[in-house]
Amino acid sequence: MADSNFIDYVKFCSRSGAGGAGSLHFRREKHVPKGGPDGGDGGRGGHIILRGSSQLWTLLHLKYKKHVIAESGKSGEGGRRTGADGKDVILEVPLGTVAKDAETGEVRCEITQDGQEVILTKGGRGGLGNDHFKSATNQAPHFSQPGESGIEEWIILELKLLADVGLVGFPNAGKSTLLASISAARPEIGDYPFTTLVPNLGVVGYRDDKSFVMADIPGIIEGAAEGKGLGTRFLRHIERNSILLFLIPADAPDLKKQYQILVGELEKYNPELLDKKRILAVSKSDMLDQELMEEMKAELPTDIPGIFISSVSQFNLEKLKDLIWQAIHAD
C-alpha cells in the first residue's frame, strides 16, 4: 500500500431517496359511467447500501465523495400501476469497515464478509394510491398518500484491517523488516523513526500451503495514548487482530520495561486489547551469542511465549511461524 493510497477514515453525507406519491385516479372507460378508484402506489426511495469486497484494502475511492444521494421513487399511476423504485446506491468497502453515526458516534454496522450487504440509510416508503382506501362506505376516495421523505445523515466509515497477527513495537523495532522477510509485502524500511506511516498487510506462507495474514502497525511510543508521535490513529487496526506480536529489539536498554510501556499504551487506548493472545519476539538477535541470549531470557515476561529472532539472518523465523500458527488455532 502506498502512503498516498491508504485511507482508513472518510466522512460523507448519506441521503436516501424519497418515496413516490400514491396516485389519485379513477377509471375512465367508454360505456362505464362510474369507474372506481384505481390509483397505484408510489415507488420506494433508493437505499444507500454498503457491500463488503475482499478486493479492496482502502477507503481511497470514497475519499472525495462528500455527498452520496440515492434516487427518489416514482409516483404511482392510474390503472393500479405502481411507480418505479428509486435506484439504490451501493458503496463497496473493504472488509473490516465500521460505519458510525457522525453526530452520536453510534456504530451502525460492521462489514466483515465478502458480498455482505447492509442498508446504511433506508429509502422512504412509497405512498398508497386511492385504490387502497375504497370501501363500502367510501366508494370514491378523493385522497392518496404522499411518499415518505428520504433520510439525510452524516456517516463516518472507519477501516480496521482484518489480520490474524498485528505487529506491535516501538519505531525501529524491525517490524517492517520482519514483514518483508516472511511475506511478499514490501513496506518502506529505513534506519530512522516512523519509517512506516501507514499499516501494511502481508500474507505469510506456512507449511502445507497454509498461510496467515500479518499487519505491520506504525510504531507506538510512550505517550501515544495522549497523542504523542503518531498517537492512536492506527491502533484501531489492532482491534481486529486475534494475536498481538510484540517486537522489541535486542539492543533495547530494558526489554521488560519496553514491553510494559507498549502494554500500557494499548491498555489506555482500549483495555479489551489485553485479552488478546500475545507473543514476544526479540528482534535483531543476530548480534547476540547463545550465552547472552540465555542471560536476557531472565528479563523477558514469563506469562507469554518469548523467542529470539533475526529477520536479516532468518534466525528462528520458522519457529516464530510455528508459535503464531499454534496460537491462531489454540482453543
C-alpha positions as CSV (number, residue, x, y, z in Angstrom):
1,M,0.0,0.0,0.0
2,A,1.5,3.3,-1.0
3,D,1.3,6.1,1.7
4,S,-1.0,8.3,-0.5
5,N,-3.4,5.4,-1.3
6,F,-4.1,4.1,2.2
7,I,-7.2,5.9,3.5
8,D,-8.9,4.4,6.6
9,Y,-11.3,7.2,7.5
10,V,-13.9,9.0,5.5
11,K,-16.9,11.2,6.4
12,F,-19.8,11.9,4.0
13,C,-23.4,12.9,3.8
14,S,-25.7,10.0,3.0
15,R,-29.1,10.9,1.6
16,S,-31.6,8.2,0.7
17,G,-34.4,8.7,-1.9
18,A,-37.9,9.9,-1.0
19,G,-40.8,7.6,-1.8
20,G,-43.1,8.4,-4.7
21,A,-46.6,9.7,-4.1
22,G,-49.6,7.5,-4.4
23,S,-51.9,8.2,-7.4
24,L,-55.3,9.8,-7.0
25,H,-57.0,8.4,-10.1
26,F,-60.4,7.0,-11.3
27,R,-61.1,4.5,-14.1
28,R,-62.2,6.2,-17.3
29,E,-63.7,3.7,-19.8
30,K,-66.2,4.1,-22.6
31,H,-69.7,2.9,-21.5
32,V,-68.5,2.7,-17.9
33,P,-70.1,5.9,-16.4
34,K,-68.9,5.3,-12.8
35,G,-65.4,3.8,-12.9
36,G,-64.0,3.2,-9.4
37,P,-60.7,4.4,-7.9
38,D,-57.6,2.8,-9.5
39,G,-54.7,4.9,-8.3
40,G,-51.4,2.9,-8.0
41,D,-48.8,3.1,-5.2
42,G,-45.7,5.2,-5.3
43,G,-42.3,3.5,-5.6
44,R,-39.8,3.1,-2.7
45,G,-37.0,5.6,-2.5
46,G,-33.5,4.3,-3.1
47,H,-31.4,3.0,-0.3
48,I,-27.7,3.7,0.5
49,I,-26.1,0.3,0.8
50,L,-22.7,-0.9,2.0
51,R,-21.3,-4.0,0.4
52,G,-18.1,-5.9,1.5
53,S,-15.4,-6.5,-1.1
54,S,-12.4,-8.7,-0.4
55,Q,-10.7,-7.0,-3.4
56,L,-10.5,-3.6,-1.6
57,W,-7.9,-2.7,1.1
58,T,-8.6,1.0,1.5
59,L,-11.3,3.7,1.5
60,L,-9.5,5.8,-1.1
61,H,-12.3,5.5,-3.6
62,L,-14.7,7.2,-1.2
63,K,-12.2,10.0,0.0
64,Y,-13.7,12.7,-2.3
65,K,-17.3,11.5,-2.3
66,K,-18.7,14.0,0.2
67,H,-22.4,13.5,-0.8
68,V,-24.0,10.2,-1.6
69,I,-27.5,10.7,-2.9
70,A,-30.0,7.9,-3.9
71,E,-32.8,8.3,-6.4
72,S,-36.3,9.0,-5.3
73,G,-39.2,6.7,-6.2
74,K,-41.6,7.5,-9.0
75,S,-45.3,8.4,-8.4
76,G,-48.0,5.8,-8.9
77,E,-50.3,6.0,-11.9
78,G,-53.9,5.1,-12.9
79,G,-54.8,1.5,-13.7
80,R,-53.2,0.4,-10.4
81,R,-49.7,1.0,-11.9
82,T,-47.1,1.2,-9.2
83,G,-44.3,3.7,-9.6
84,A,-40.7,2.5,-10.1
85,D,-38.5,2.2,-7.1
86,G,-35.6,4.7,-6.8
87,K,-32.2,3.2,-7.8
88,D,-30.1,2.1,-4.8
89,V,-26.6,3.4,-4.4
90,I,-24.2,0.6,-3.4
91,L,-20.9,1.6,-1.9
92,E,-18.3,-1.2,-1.9
93,V,-16.0,-1.1,1.1
94,P,-13.1,-3.3,2.3
95,L,-13.7,-6.0,4.9
96,G,-13.3,-4.6,8.4
97,T,-15.2,-1.3,7.7
98,V,-17.2,0.1,10.5
99,A,-20.0,2.6,9.9
100,K,-20.8,5.2,12.6
101,D,-23.3,8.0,13.0
102,A,-21.1,11.1,12.8
103,E,-23.2,13.0,15.4
104,T,-23.7,10.4,18.1
105,G,-20.8,8.0,17.4
106,E,-23.2,5.1,17.4
107,V,-21.9,2.1,15.5
108,R,-24.4,1.4,12.7
109,C,-22.9,-1.7,11.2
110,E,-19.7,-3.7,10.6
111,I,-18.7,-5.3,7.3
112,T,-16.7,-8.4,7.8
113,Q,-17.6,-10.7,4.9
114,D,-17.2,-10.6,1.2
115,G,-20.5,-9.8,-0.5
116,Q,-22.2,-8.8,2.8
117,E,-24.8,-6.1,2.2
118,V,-26.2,-3.7,4.9
119,I,-28.7,-0.9,4.3
120,L,-27.0,2.1,5.7
121,T,-29.6,4.8,5.0
122,K,-33.1,3.5,4.2
123,G,-35.2,5.0,1.4
124,G,-38.6,6.4,2.1
125,R,-41.7,4.3,1.6
126,G,-43.9,5.0,-1.4
127,G,-47.4,6.4,-0.7
128,L,-50.5,4.3,-1.2
129,G,-52.8,5.2,-4.1
130,N,-56.5,5.9,-3.6
131,D,-57.4,2.3,-4.7
132,H,-56.3,1.2,-1.2
133,F,-58.9,3.4,0.5
134,K,-62.1,2.3,-1.2
135,S,-64.7,0.7,1.0
136,A,-68.5,0.1,1.1
137,T,-69.0,3.4,2.7
138,N,-66.4,5.3,0.7
139,Q,-66.5,4.1,-2.9
140,A,-64.8,7.1,-4.4
141,P,-61.9,8.2,-2.1
142,H,-60.5,11.5,-3.2
143,F,-57.2,11.2,-1.4
144,S,-53.9,9.2,-1.6
145,Q,-50.8,9.2,0.5
146,P,-47.7,11.2,-0.3
147,G,-44.4,9.4,-0.3
148,E,-42.2,9.2,2.8
149,S,-39.2,11.6,2.9
150,G,-35.7,10.2,2.5
151,I,-33.2,10.4,5.3
152,E,-30.2,12.7,5.3
153,E,-27.4,12.0,7.8
154,W,-23.6,12.3,8.2
155,I,-21.8,9.0,8.3
156,I,-18.2,8.1,9.3
157,L,-16.6,5.0,7.8
158,E,-13.5,3.6,9.6
159,L,-11.4,0.8,8.4
160,K,-10.0,-1.7,10.8
161,L,-7.7,-4.1,9.0
162,L,-8.6,-7.8,9.3
163,A,-5.4,-9.7,10.1
164,D,-4.5,-12.7,12.1
165,V,-1.4,-11.1,13.7
166,G,-0.7,-7.5,14.5
167,L,2.9,-6.3,15.0
168,V,3.3,-4.0,18.0
169,G,6.5,-2.2,18.8
170,F,8.4,1.0,19.0
171,P,9.7,2.7,15.9
172,N,12.8,0.9,14.5
173,A,12.0,-2.3,16.3
174,G,12.2,-4.2,13.0
175,K,8.5,-4.7,12.3
176,S,8.7,-3.8,8.6
177,T,11.9,-5.8,8.1
178,L,10.2,-8.9,9.6
179,L,7.1,-8.5,7.4
180,A,9.3,-8.2,4.3
181,S,11.3,-11.2,5.4
182,I,8.4,-13.6,5.8
183,S,5.8,-12.3,3.3
184,A,5.6,-10.8,-0.2
185,A,4.8,-7.3,1.3
186,R,7.3,-4.6,0.6
187,P,6.9,-1.9,3.3
188,E,9.3,1.0,3.4
189,I,12.3,0.2,5.5
190,G,14.7,2.8,6.9
191,D,17.0,3.4,9.9
192,Y,15.0,6.4,11.2
193,P,11.9,6.6,13.4
194,F,8.4,6.4,11.9
195,T,9.5,5.0,8.6
196,T,6.1,3.3,8.4
197,L,3.4,5.9,8.2
198,V,0.5,3.6,7.2
199,P,-0.3,0.0,8.1
200,N,1.0,-2.7,5.8
201,L,-0.5,-6.2,5.2
202,G,1.4,-9.3,4.2
203,V,0.3,-12.9,3.7
204,V,2.8,-15.2,5.4
205,G,3.2,-18.6,3.8
206,Y,3.3,-21.6,6.2
207,R,3.7,-25.3,5.8
208,D,1.5,-27.4,3.5
209,D,0.3,-24.4,1.6
210,K,-1.3,-22.8,4.7
211,S,-1.0,-19.1,5.4
212,F,-2.0,-16.3,7.8
213,V,-2.2,-12.5,7.5
214,M,0.2,-10.2,9.3
215,A,-0.3,-6.5,9.8
216,D,2.6,-4.0,10.4
217,I,1.1,-1.2,12.5
218,P,3.1,2.1,12.6
219,G,5.3,2.4,15.7
220,I,3.9,3.2,19.1
221,I,5.9,5.5,21.5
222,E,5.4,6.2,25.2
223,G,2.6,8.7,25.5
224,A,0.9,7.6,22.2
225,A,-2.5,7.3,24.0
226,E,-2.1,11.1,24.8
227,G,-1.4,11.9,21.2
228,K,2.4,11.8,21.1
229,G,4.1,10.6,17.9
230,L,1.5,9.2,15.5
231,G,-0.9,8.9,18.5
232,T,-3.6,6.3,18.5
233,R,-4.6,6.9,14.9
234,F,-3.6,3.4,13.7
235,L,-4.3,1.4,16.9
236,R,-7.8,0.7,15.7
237,H,-6.2,-1.8,13.2
238,I,-5.0,-3.9,16.2
239,E,-8.6,-4.3,17.5
240,R,-9.4,-6.9,14.8
241,N,-6.2,-9.0,15.2
242,S,-6.5,-12.3,17.0
243,I,-2.8,-12.2,18.1
244,L,-0.5,-9.4,19.1
245,L,3.2,-10.0,18.3
246,F,5.3,-7.6,20.4
247,L,8.6,-6.9,18.8
248,I,11.5,-5.5,20.9
249,P,15.0,-5.0,19.5
250,A,17.8,-6.9,21.2
251,D,19.8,-3.6,21.7
252,A,16.9,-2.1,23.8
253,P,18.2,-0.9,27.2
254,D,15.5,-2.7,29.1
255,L,13.4,-5.4,27.4
256,K,10.9,-5.9,30.2
257,K,10.3,-2.1,30.6
258,Q,9.8,-1.6,26.9
259,Y,7.2,-4.4,26.8
260,Q,5.4,-2.9,29.8
261,I,5.3,0.5,28.2
262,L,3.7,-1.0,25.0
263,V,1.2,-2.9,27.0
264,G,0.4,0.2,29.0
265,E,-0.3,2.3,25.8
266,L,-2.6,-0.4,24.5
267,E,-4.5,-0.6,27.8
268,K,-5.0,3.2,27.8
269,Y,-6.4,3.1,24.3
270,N,-8.6,0.0,24.8
271,P,-8.4,-2.3,27.8
272,E,-10.0,-5.1,25.8
273,L,-6.8,-5.4,23.7
274,L,-5.1,-7.0,26.7
275,D,-7.5,-10.0,26.3
276,K,-5.9,-11.0,23.1
277,K,-3.2,-13.7,22.8
278,R,0.3,-12.3,22.9
279,I,3.8,-13.4,21.7
280,L,7.0,-11.5,22.4
281,A,9.8,-11.6,19.9
282,V,13.3,-10.1,20.5
283,S,14.4,-8.8,17.1
284,K,18.0,-8.2,15.8
285,S,19.2,-11.2,17.7
286,D,21.9,-11.9,15.2
287,M,24.1,-9.5,17.2
288,L,23.8,-11.9,20.3
289,D,25.6,-15.1,21.1
290,Q,24.0,-18.0,22.8
291,E,25.3,-17.1,26.3
292,L,24.0,-13.6,26.1
293,M,20.6,-14.9,24.9
294,E,20.4,-17.1,28.0
295,E,21.1,-14.1,30.2
296,M,18.5,-12.0,28.5
297,K,15.8,-14.6,28.9
298,A,15.6,-13.8,32.6
299,E,14.5,-10.3,31.6
300,L,11.5,-11.5,29.5
301,P,8.0,-11.7,30.9
302,T,7.1,-15.2,32.0
303,D,3.4,-15.1,31.2
304,I,3.7,-15.1,27.4
305,P,5.7,-17.1,24.9
306,G,9.1,-15.5,24.0
307,I,11.5,-16.1,21.2
308,F,14.7,-14.5,19.9
309,I,14.7,-13.8,16.1
310,S,16.6,-12.1,13.3
311,S,14.9,-11.1,10.1
312,V,18.2,-10.4,8.4
313,S,19.8,-13.9,9.1
314,Q,16.4,-15.6,9.2
315,F,17.3,-16.9,12.7
316,N,14.3,-18.6,14.3
317,L,11.7,-17.3,11.8
318,E,10.3,-20.8,11.2
319,K,10.0,-21.3,14.9
320,L,8.2,-17.9,15.2
321,K,5.7,-19.0,12.5
322,D,5.1,-22.2,14.4
323,L,4.3,-20.2,17.6
324,I,2.0,-17.9,15.7
325,W,0.2,-20.8,13.9
326,Q,-0.3,-22.7,17.3
327,A,-1.7,-19.5,18.9
328,I,-4.1,-18.9,16.0
329,H,-5.5,-22.4,16.2
330,A,-5.4,-22.8,20.0
331,D,-8.8,-23.2,21.8
